[in-house]
Structures are given as C-alpha cells and as structure tokens.
Amino acid sequence: MSVETKKMGNSITAAGDFGDRLKAWPERIKSFYNDVRTEMRKVTAPSWKEVQATTTVVVITVFIFGLYFFIIDNVIQRAVTFLYSYFGHH
C-alpha cells in the first residue's frame, strides 16, 4: 500500500470520526454539565475563621519573603558597589 493511499484512508476515517463527534456533541455537553453540577454540590465555602487564618499566613509569608529579598538585595548591591570601586581605581 502506498503512502498516498494510507493518507487518503486516514483522511476518510478522520472525516467519519468528525461526523460522529459532531453528532455526539449535545450528549457530551449534557454529560459535562451534569458532571459540573455534581462536583459543585461537593464544594463548600471556607468559614470566616479559615479565611482569617489563611490570610494571616499569606501576610506573614509575604512579609518574610519581602524582608529576605530586601536583605539579599542589599548584600548584592554592596558587593557590586565594592567590586566597581575596587576595580575602578586600579
């Protein structure tokens, strides 16, 4: 079987698959919608206490990372300034 024949056979099969997929589209949409509804019934909103605890963790973490990057930035800045001054005068 030649390559052209295989390609033509595959395109005919793909066209048939596309038609089948197109016909099944409404049923697939309905199934997806039902799955979403089922999963959304399982979702619960966090309590006010959980929101406060999570927010506190986020604020503290952001502060710690900010402090860390401030220190690292200053160390690198001083090192680069020292290198420029050291090699600039020699």
C-alpha positions as CSV (number, residue, x, y, z in Angstrom):
1,M,0.0,0.0,0.0
2,S,1.5,3.4,-0.9
3,V,1.8,6.4,1.3
4,E,-0.8,8.3,-0.7
5,T,-3.4,5.5,-0.2
6,K,-2.7,5.4,3.5
7,K,-3.1,9.2,3.8
8,M,-6.4,9.1,1.9
9,G,-7.7,6.2,4.0
10,N,-6.8,8.1,7.2
11,S,-8.5,11.3,6.0
12,I,-11.7,9.4,5.2
13,T,-11.6,7.8,8.6
14,A,-10.9,11.1,10.2
15,A,-13.9,12.6,8.4
16,G,-16.1,9.8,9.7
17,D,-14.8,10.3,13.2
18,F,-15.5,14.1,12.9
19,G,-19.1,13.4,11.9
20,D,-19.6,11.0,14.8
21,R,-18.0,13.5,17.2
22,L,-20.3,16.3,15.9
23,K,-23.4,14.1,16.4
24,A,-22.3,13.2,19.9
25,W,-21.6,16.9,20.8
26,P,-25.0,17.6,22.5
27,E,-24.8,14.5,24.6
28,R,-21.2,15.3,25.6
29,I,-22.2,18.8,26.6
30,K,-25.1,17.5,28.7
31,S,-22.8,15.0,30.4
32,F,-20.2,17.7,31.1
33,Y,-22.9,19.9,32.6
34,N,-24.1,17.1,34.8
35,D,-20.6,16.4,36.0
36,V,-20.0,20.1,36.8
37,R,-23.3,20.2,38.8
38,T,-22.3,17.0,40.7
39,E,-18.9,18.4,41.6
40,M,-20.3,21.9,42.5
41,R,-22.6,20.2,45.1
42,K,-19.4,19.0,46.9
43,V,-17.9,22.5,47.1
44,T,-18.1,24.2,50.4
45,A,-17.1,27.8,51.2
46,P,-14.5,28.3,53.9
47,S,-15.6,29.6,57.3
48,W,-14.7,33.1,58.4
49,K,-12.1,31.6,60.8
50,E,-10.4,29.6,58.0
51,V,-10.3,32.8,55.8
52,Q,-8.7,34.8,58.6
53,A,-6.1,32.0,59.3
54,T,-5.2,31.7,55.6
55,T,-5.0,35.5,55.2
56,T,-2.7,35.7,58.3
57,V,-0.4,33.0,56.8
58,V,-0.2,34.8,53.5
59,V,0.5,38.2,55.0
60,I,3.3,36.8,57.3
61,T,4.8,34.8,54.4
62,V,4.8,37.9,52.1
63,F,6.5,39.9,54.9
64,I,9.1,37.3,55.5
65,F,9.9,37.0,51.7
66,G,10.0,40.8,51.4
67,L,12.5,41.0,54.3
68,Y,14.6,38.2,52.8
69,F,14.7,39.8,49.4
70,F,15.5,43.2,50.9
71,I,18.5,41.7,52.8
72,I,19.7,39.8,49.7
73,D,19.3,42.8,47.5
74,N,21.4,45.0,49.9
75,V,24.1,42.4,50.2
76,I,24.4,42.1,46.4
77,Q,24.2,45.8,46.0
78,R,27.1,46.3,48.4
79,A,29.1,43.6,46.8
80,V,28.7,45.1,43.3
81,T,29.5,48.6,44.6
82,F,32.6,47.2,46.3
83,L,33.7,45.4,43.1
84,Y,33.2,48.5,41.0
85,S,35.1,50.7,43.4
86,Y,37.9,48.2,43.8
87,F,38.4,47.5,40.1
88,G,37.6,51.1,39.1
89,H,40.6,52.6,40.9
90,H,43.2,50.0,39.8
